[in-house]
């Protein structure tokens, strides 16, 4: 789906990561969210490839990357482990320092990447998240109703796996429809790709991703909660989504030493619902 991009698998140590690459110029890593793949960038990445060497990666557990089984402590799907994958990918491609733009779960990986590997990240762009720690610390009935996956997907294996696996196409379609604020914005080809990759292994891996978010990730986040990200940081968010539930600028103002950003009039899938605005914001920030 990404015109002009070539694909390959890159050895990241414990796992092999699937990536799509194109362009010339400074390196830029793009990370996707749940329940998607790198294909979510299909309307934005070709524009960015005009100025950057763009690497669109499938996170471990997603897309065509490896999907190891989780463990009791969920460490295999900690954001620390998933961030380390991407550092190894970029180093294997010859990039020691690079910019990162990421959405949803990928943005949580990107945030941990910037904290654990500050020497590697030149600029950080986060799409439509607030920190996981903030979600769990400020939860109330209204928010719990809208972020129910933060409580459903973390249930012990394999309760959510069996329930989702009994009707994966229905669950995936429901999730995409629930989060998309622009009817018809998700292309049929992209949705077909998300559906192709949403198999039993991915369902398990993505539950482990959320389980890690409710356990080991919170331990890691608490340990450096008072250490702001030092690289320039851009935050874009849905005005009607998290923008209606959180004071996004205030929250990120405590997390980043140099912050910019704004809300967009769309739902959760910013890069697919507002691709021109997303590309323009990223080009301005990254340039």
PyMOL commands that set and color helices and strands:
alter all, ss='L'
color gray80, all
select helices_A, chain A and resi 38-41+45-48+75-77+79-92+105-116+132-137+141-146+149-152+159-165+168-179+188-197+200-213+216-223+242-245+248-253+270-273+275-286
alter helices_A, ss='H'
color red, helices_A
select strands_A, chain A and resi 6-11+16-22+26-31+52-57+98-103+121-127+232-238+259-264
alter strands_A, ss='S'
color yellow, strands_A
deselect
rebuild
show_as cartoon
